[in-house]
Each structure stands twice: as structure tokens, then as C-alpha cells.
Amino acid sequence: MKELIHSILQREAQAIMNLPVTDDYEKAVSMIVEQVHNKGGKLVVSGMGKAGQIGMNIATTFCSTGTPAIYLHPSEAQHGDLGVLQKNDIMLLISNSGKTREIVELTLLAKRLNPEIRFIVITGNEASELAQEADVCLYTGNPAEVCPLGLTPTTSTTMMTVIGDLLVVNTMHAIRFSNEQYAKRHHGGYLGEKSRKQSSSEQ
């Protein structure tokens, strides 16, 4: 069991270290800052299944660090929730295969509602239809899943999470997000108390 655990850890760590780091990250962050912080839009994140659960986490992490974001379920979008899209919003779409029907359809529906909408895509298939729709495509490197069947989203969801962290942290740097600003968004819990103490010590 310990050998298996070490093997899984090594494979996932290696996948992270092999993540292609390109200028597209800078482009993605610049797009987020421009649309959300300069033009007053918001980041709309969407993904289906486990990618959607990762998307929820990315959206809430952006919110807590100064960048307004929401999660839009791609199926519910087809039943009215697409109406959440407004002028100057930007979308972050997540699909390992780049072929997820609901996500591909979402790009078409979003463009029909707002022809100016821009897409950042996280995918393991940079030749996919979804990747071709992207203004910026962030490629995971498509590492093999650690699942013994090679099917269950495991390594792929790790990569999605890491890419989300890269976007969040670099956006925080770009907007110079401070302890004081963090404290205003966290009124309760350990993090709220810690951020207020750090903010007080900086003043």
C-alpha cells in the first residue's frame, strides 16, 4: 500500500512539474483583469461533472481574493441560467477532453447572447473543438490518469485545480490584493481572524 501511495504521489507530482508553462497564462490573467477589474464584468466559470466541481472551487477562490466570479452549470445554462451573462463578462471553461457536449454548446449559446464574449479554456486536448473556440487555451499536458483503469478523472482534475490556482494567484499579484482587502471578504472563521491581524500589523 505504501509503495502504491508513493507511486501515485510521484506520478501526480511529475504531471504538475510537466505542466506546459506558456505566455498564455499572462494573456489569461490580463484578460481577467481587463474584463473584470477595468471594465466591471465578472468571471463566469463552467464545467461538467468533476470538471464542474473544480470550476466551483476556482470561482469561489476568485471571489474570496477580490475577483468577482460565479459558477454556471452548463446544463442549467440551457434552461435560462445563461441570463446571468452580462456585458464585459469573461468565461473560463473546463473540459479535459475538450469535447464535452454541454460545454461546446455553451460556447455557441454564449456567443449568440453576447457576440463579444471571450473564452479562457482549460483542457487536455488542445486540438479539440473547445480549444479552437478559445481566446486563450491553457493545456494541461494531458497526463495519464493515476486511476488503475485509466478512466476516472484523477490526475486530470489535479491539473485543473493547479491551473486554477495559477490563475488566481497571478491575478492577485496583478491587482495587488492585500490583507486588508482579504479581511473585508472574510468576516468569520480562522482565515478571517488571521487576515485581520495581518492587516492590522501592516498599518
C-alpha positions as CSV (number, residue, x, y, z in Angstrom):
1,M,0.0,0.0,0.0
2,K,2.8,2.5,0.9
3,E,4.6,1.7,-2.3
4,L,1.4,2.4,-4.3
5,I,0.8,5.6,-2.5
6,H,4.3,6.8,-3.2
7,S,3.9,5.9,-6.8
8,I,0.7,7.8,-7.1
9,L,2.2,10.8,-5.4
10,Q,5.2,10.7,-7.8
11,R,3.1,10.5,-10.9
12,E,0.8,13.3,-9.9
13,A,3.7,15.5,-8.8
14,Q,5.5,14.8,-12.1
15,A,2.4,15.7,-14.0
16,I,2.3,19.1,-12.3
17,M,6.0,19.7,-12.9
18,N,5.5,18.8,-16.6
19,L,2.7,21.3,-17.0
20,P,3.3,23.4,-20.1
21,V,4.1,27.0,-18.9
22,T,3.4,29.4,-21.8
23,D,2.7,33.1,-22.4
24,D,-1.0,32.1,-22.4
25,Y,-1.1,32.4,-18.6
26,E,-0.1,36.0,-18.8
27,K,-2.7,36.5,-21.5
28,A,-5.4,34.9,-19.5
29,V,-4.7,36.9,-16.4
30,S,-4.6,40.1,-18.5
31,M,-8.0,39.3,-19.9
32,I,-9.4,38.6,-16.5
33,V,-8.0,41.9,-15.1
34,E,-9.2,43.9,-18.2
35,Q,-12.8,42.5,-18.3
36,V,-13.4,42.2,-14.5
37,H,-11.4,44.9,-12.9
38,N,-11.1,47.5,-15.6
39,K,-14.5,47.1,-17.3
40,G,-16.6,45.9,-14.4
41,G,-17.6,42.5,-15.7
42,K,-17.2,39.1,-13.9
43,L,-15.6,35.8,-14.4
44,V,-18.1,33.0,-15.3
45,V,-16.7,29.5,-14.8
46,S,-18.3,26.4,-16.2
47,G,-17.5,22.7,-16.4
48,M,-19.5,19.4,-16.4
49,G,-19.2,16.6,-13.9
50,K,-16.0,16.6,-11.9
51,A,-14.6,19.4,-14.0
52,G,-17.6,21.4,-12.9
53,Q,-16.8,20.7,-9.2
54,I,-13.3,22.0,-9.8
55,G,-14.8,25.0,-11.5
56,M,-17.0,25.8,-8.5
57,N,-13.8,25.8,-6.3
58,I,-12.0,28.1,-8.7
59,A,-14.9,30.5,-8.8
60,T,-15.2,30.8,-5.1
61,T,-11.5,31.2,-4.7
62,F,-11.5,34.0,-7.2
63,C,-14.4,35.7,-5.2
64,S,-12.5,35.4,-1.9
65,T,-9.4,37.0,-3.4
66,G,-11.0,40.1,-5.0
67,T,-12.2,39.0,-8.4
68,P,-16.0,38.6,-8.7
69,A,-16.8,35.2,-10.2
70,I,-19.7,32.7,-10.4
71,Y,-20.1,29.1,-11.4
72,L,-22.6,28.5,-14.2
73,H,-23.8,24.9,-14.7
74,P,-23.7,24.2,-18.4
75,S,-27.0,22.3,-18.4
76,E,-28.9,24.8,-16.4
77,A,-27.5,27.5,-18.7
78,Q,-29.7,25.9,-21.4
79,H,-32.7,26.4,-19.3
80,G,-32.5,30.1,-18.5
81,D,-29.4,30.5,-16.3
82,L,-27.4,31.8,-19.3
83,G,-29.2,35.0,-18.5
84,V,-26.5,35.6,-15.8
85,L,-24.1,36.7,-18.6
86,Q,-23.7,40.4,-18.8
87,K,-21.7,42.9,-20.8
88,N,-17.9,42.6,-20.2
89,D,-18.1,39.2,-18.6
90,I,-15.4,36.6,-19.4
91,M,-15.8,32.8,-19.3
92,L,-13.5,30.2,-18.0
93,L,-14.5,26.8,-19.5
94,I,-13.1,23.5,-18.3
95,S,-13.1,20.2,-20.1
96,N,-10.4,17.6,-20.1
97,S,-11.5,16.1,-23.4
98,G,-12.4,19.4,-25.0
99,K,-15.4,17.6,-26.4
100,T,-17.9,17.8,-23.6
101,R,-21.2,18.4,-25.4
102,E,-22.7,20.8,-22.8
103,I,-19.6,22.9,-22.7
104,V,-19.2,23.1,-26.5
105,E,-22.9,24.0,-26.8
106,L,-22.4,26.7,-24.1
107,T,-19.8,28.5,-26.3
108,L,-22.4,28.7,-29.1
109,L,-25.2,29.9,-26.8
110,A,-23.0,32.4,-25.0
111,K,-21.8,33.9,-28.3
112,R,-25.4,34.1,-29.5
113,L,-26.3,36.1,-26.4
114,N,-23.1,38.2,-26.4
115,P,-21.0,38.0,-29.6
116,E,-18.2,39.8,-27.8
117,I,-17.8,37.2,-25.0
118,R,-14.2,35.9,-24.6
119,F,-13.2,32.4,-23.5
120,I,-10.4,31.0,-21.5
121,V,-10.3,27.2,-21.8
122,I,-8.6,24.6,-19.6
123,T,-8.3,21.3,-21.5
124,G,-6.2,18.2,-22.0
125,N,-6.9,18.3,-25.7
126,E,-5.5,21.4,-27.5
127,A,-6.7,20.1,-30.9
128,S,-10.4,19.9,-29.7
129,E,-13.3,22.0,-30.9
130,L,-13.4,23.7,-27.5
131,A,-9.8,24.6,-27.7
132,Q,-10.4,26.1,-31.1
133,E,-13.1,28.3,-29.7
134,A,-10.8,29.7,-27.0
135,D,-9.2,33.1,-27.0
136,V,-6.7,31.5,-24.7
137,C,-6.2,27.8,-24.2
138,L,-4.4,26.5,-21.1
139,Y,-3.2,23.0,-21.9
140,T,-2.9,20.5,-19.0
141,G,-0.3,18.4,-20.9
142,N,-2.9,15.5,-20.9
143,P,-1.1,13.3,-18.4
144,A,-2.3,9.7,-17.8
145,E,-4.8,9.3,-15.0
146,V,-3.5,7.5,-11.9
147,C,-6.8,5.6,-11.8
148,P,-5.8,1.9,-12.4
149,L,-8.5,1.8,-15.2
150,G,-7.1,4.9,-16.8
151,L,-10.6,6.3,-16.8
152,T,-11.5,8.1,-13.6
153,P,-10.7,11.8,-13.5
154,T,-7.8,11.9,-11.1
155,T,-4.6,13.4,-12.4
156,S,-6.6,15.5,-14.9
157,T,-8.6,17.1,-12.1
158,T,-5.4,17.7,-10.2
159,M,-4.1,19.6,-13.2
160,M,-7.3,21.7,-13.5
161,T,-7.0,22.6,-9.8
162,V,-3.4,23.7,-10.2
163,I,-4.1,25.8,-13.3
164,G,-6.9,27.4,-11.4
165,D,-4.5,28.2,-8.6
166,L,-2.0,29.7,-11.1
167,L,-4.8,32.0,-12.4
168,V,-6.0,33.1,-9.0
169,V,-2.5,33.8,-7.5
170,N,-1.3,35.6,-10.6
171,T,-4.4,37.7,-10.7
172,M,-3.9,38.6,-7.0
173,H,-0.5,39.8,-7.9
174,A,-1.8,41.8,-10.8
175,I,-4.4,43.6,-8.8
176,R,-2.2,43.9,-5.7
177,F,-4.7,42.2,-3.5
178,S,-3.9,43.0,0.2
179,N,-4.5,41.5,3.6
180,E,-6.9,44.4,4.3
181,Q,-8.9,43.5,1.2
182,Y,-8.9,39.9,2.1
183,A,-10.2,40.6,5.6
184,K,-13.1,42.6,4.2
185,R,-14.3,39.4,2.5
186,H,-13.7,37.0,5.4
187,H,-15.7,38.1,8.4
188,G,-15.7,34.8,10.2
189,G,-13.5,31.8,10.9
190,Y,-9.8,31.3,11.3
191,L,-8.9,32.9,8.0
192,G,-10.9,36.0,8.8
193,E,-9.2,36.4,12.1
194,K,-5.8,35.8,10.7
195,S,-6.2,38.3,7.8
196,R,-7.5,41.0,10.2
197,K,-4.4,40.5,12.4
198,Q,-2.1,40.7,9.4
199,S,-3.9,43.7,8.1
200,S,-3.5,45.5,11.5
201,S,0.2,44.7,11.7
202,E,0.7,46.2,8.2
203,Q,-0.9,49.5,9.2
